Amino acid sequence: MARPLTGSALRDQLRVSPGAKVRLAGHDPTETFGHTKDEAGPVIQAGLDRLTALQERIWAEGKRAILIVLQGVDTAGKDGAVSHVMSAFNPQGCTVTSFKVPTAEEMAHDYLWRVHRVAPGRGTIGIFNRSHYEDVLVVRVHDLVPRAVWRRRYGEINDFEALLADNGATIIKFFLHISPDEQRRRLQARLDDPTKVWKFQKGDLAERKLWPAYQAAYEDALSRCSTKAAPWYIIPADHKWFRDLAVAEVVGQTLADLKPRYPVASPDLAGLRVE
């Protein structure tokens, strides 16, 4: 039996190559790349421990920002990834931003304004639960702006992400890929659970009927906006445990490749003793 993919091998398998034409039908949302649920626990925990250690060095070093983007249809697991993976980060050096319907103030500016103002600074990690990609997803599916407007946004988003990267940001983008059957099960589970029914809205059913339109919109976003500076990763997410394992592995490997280091002590501290 082949060994489960981990580290850079798993990351490479999940990455969307720049210029690749994505067809989500060709990506199995139940794929686990050799991992099993029974064996995943220690792998996930090791990944979380690595994230904690790497974040501390990034924070201490203060040279680069980390932006993690989470996208996916309703119930894909964006909140779950934040809860189960990003909890490895010290909240003093990490922010989570959830993008909802734009406010009146946000609507008075260009669509990237509200995103740029919350981009992480050097030494910190920013997590976007949904993101600027809503402006080529929901806006497109619901015909909120003319086609000519949302089509040019792919290039604008690439330029925006290149700007962040040129100024020291490392960008990691995840599309959490689930099947329509799994979404149905998760929506029903929300309805049936008194502790989760508050998450359910009737509008979720209307959005579910637009599944083909959303899949087409995601395919274009993944195809047009996976770049060397800001790659997309397609995460098979029908199995929540594998979603957590894969996200932790990709983030951990990417941060490790940066080789963050603790700053060297200032020479004037040599020989000092605390009395």
N, C-alpha and C positions, 0 to 999 in steps of 0.2 A: 504494500500500500504506500502511495506517495505521501511524503511528509506534508503537513498543512503549510500553506503559504503564510509567511510572517514578514515583518519589517519591510525592506525596500522591494522585495519580490511581490508582496501583496499590494503595496502601494502602486507599483508599476502596472499591475494587473487591473487595478481599479481606475487609474488615471485615464482621462480622455485626452488623446494626443491632439496637439494643435492642428487644426485643419481637418480632423476626422469628421465624417458624417455619422451622427449618432442615430441609431434606430433602437428605441427602447424595447421593442419586441424581441430583439436579439440579446437582451440582458435578463437573465433569470433572477427574479427577486428573491428566490429561495436558495440561491447559491451560497455555499459556505467555504469553498476552497479548501476542503479537507478537514475543516474544524468540526467538532461535535459539541453539543451543548454540555455534555458531561465533563468534557476536558477544557471547556472555555474559561471557567472561573479563574484558575490560576493565571492564565494568559492575560485576561482582562485586568486582574489585580496588578500584575507586573507592569502592564501598560500604564495604569493609573499612577503607580508609584514613580515610574519614569517621568510622566508628565509633571508631577509635583516637583521633582528634583530639577527638571529642565526649566520650569517656570521661574524657580528661585534664581537660577543663574541668569536668565534673561532679564529679570527684574533688577538684579544687582548690577548687571552689565550696563543696562540703560541705553543700548545702542540701536535697538530695532523694535518695531511694533509687529504684533501678530494679529491678523484678522482672519477669523474663522466664520464662514458663511454656511448656514444650514437652510436648505430649501427642500420642498417636497409637498405633495398634495396633503389635504387634511388627513390626520392620523398617521402620517408617514413616520413620525417619531422624533420630530424636532425638539419638542419639550423633553422627551425621554433622553435624548442625547445630551442635552444640557444638564439634566438631573444626574445621569449616571456616568457621564464621561467628564464633562467640564467641571464637575464638583471636585476633581483632582486639583484644580487651581485655587490658589489663595485669593479670596475675593478682594483683598486690598490691591491686587495688581491685575484684576480682571473685571470687565464689565459685560453685561448681557443686554442687548437692545432688541426689543421685539417691535417690528414695524407693522402698525395697524393702518386703517384707512387714514389718509393724510388729514391733518388738522387744517383749519383756515389759514393759520400762519404758514404752514408748510406749502399749502396750495398757492400761496402768494409768491413762492420762489420756484426756481427750476427743480425738477424732480430729484436731482442729486444733492441738493442743498441739505436736506435733513439727514442724508447719509454721511456726507463729508464732515458735518459738525460733530458727529459721534464716532468718527474713526479713531482707533486707538492711538495713543501717543507712544513714543519710544519707551521701552521697558515694560509695556503693558500688553495684555491680550484682550482683544475685543471679539465678542461672539454676536453675530447677527442671526436672530431667529426670524426668518424671512429677511428680505434685503431690498436693494435697488433693483433686483431682478423682477420684483413684482410689476415693474413698469414695462416689462416685455412679456409678462405672463397674464395676470388678471386684467390688466389694461387691454391687452390684445384679445383675450377670450371674450371679454364683455364689451368690446368695441367702444372703449371709453375715449380713445383718441383716434384720429385717422391713421390708416395703415402706413402712410408715408412717415408719420411721426414716430410710431414705435419701431419701424424698420431701421431708422437711422440711429436708434438708441443702442443697438449692438456695438456700433463703432464708438459711440460716446462712452459706453460702459468700459470698453477695452481701454480707451484713453484714460479714463478716470482711474482704473485699477493700475495702469502703467505709471500714472503719476504717484500713486501711493507707494508702489514698489520702488520707484526711483528715489523716493524719500525715506527708504529704510523699512518698508512694510513687507512682511512675508504673508502672502494671501493663500488660504486653503479653502476651497469651496466644495461642499458636499451636496449632492442630490441623493436624498433618501428614497430609494426606488421600491415601491410596494405594488402588489397586484390588486386589481379591483376586488377580488374575492376577499383578500386580507383587509382591505379598507371596509368592506361590508361588515366583516366580523368585528372590527374595532369600533365602528360606529354603533353597532348593535350592543356591544359590551358597554359602551358609554350610556346608552339608554337604559340598560338593565341594572346598572350599578348606581345606587343612591349617592355614592361619594364622587361619581364622575359625570352624572347626568347634567350637571351645571355647565359642562364643556360643550354639550350638544345644542345645536341650533337648527331650526327647520331649514335654514338656508344651506346647511351642509348637504341636504338631500338634493337641492337644486344644483349645487356645485358638482355633486357626484354625477349628475346626468351629463355634465360637460366634460367627462373624462377624456374622450378622444381629442377634444380641442386643447385641453391642458397638456396631454401627452405630446401633441404636435408642437405646442409652444415651448415646452421643455426641451424637446429635441433640437429646436432651432437655437435656444439659448446655450445648450451644452455644446452644440456644434460650432457656433459662431464666437463663443466667449471663453473657450478653454485655451489659454495662452501659456507660454513658458513662465511668465511672471505671475499668472493667476490661474492655475489649472483647476479644472473640475474633476471630481471623483464621483463615480456612480457607485453607491453603496447598496448592495442587495439588503433590503430591510424588512422582509417578511418575518425573519427571525430577529427579535429584538436583541437577543444576546450577541448575535453576529454583528448587528449594526454597531453595538457598543465596542466590540472587539476591533472591528475594522476602522472605525473612526479613531479610536485610541492609537492603533498601530500607525495610521497615516500621519496623524498629528505628531506622535512621538518621533517617528522617523524623520519627519521634516524638521522638527526643532533640533533633533540631535545633529542633523547635517549642518546646522548653523554653527555648531561647536561653541555655544555660549560659555563664557568663562567668568569666574569671579574676578572683580578688579584686584589688581595688585595693591598691597598696602602702600600708602604714601611713605617715602623715605624718612620723613620727619617723625614717623611713629616708631622708628627703630630704637630699641633700648628703653622705651617708656615702660614704667611700672605703675600700676594702680596701687596707691597706698591706702 
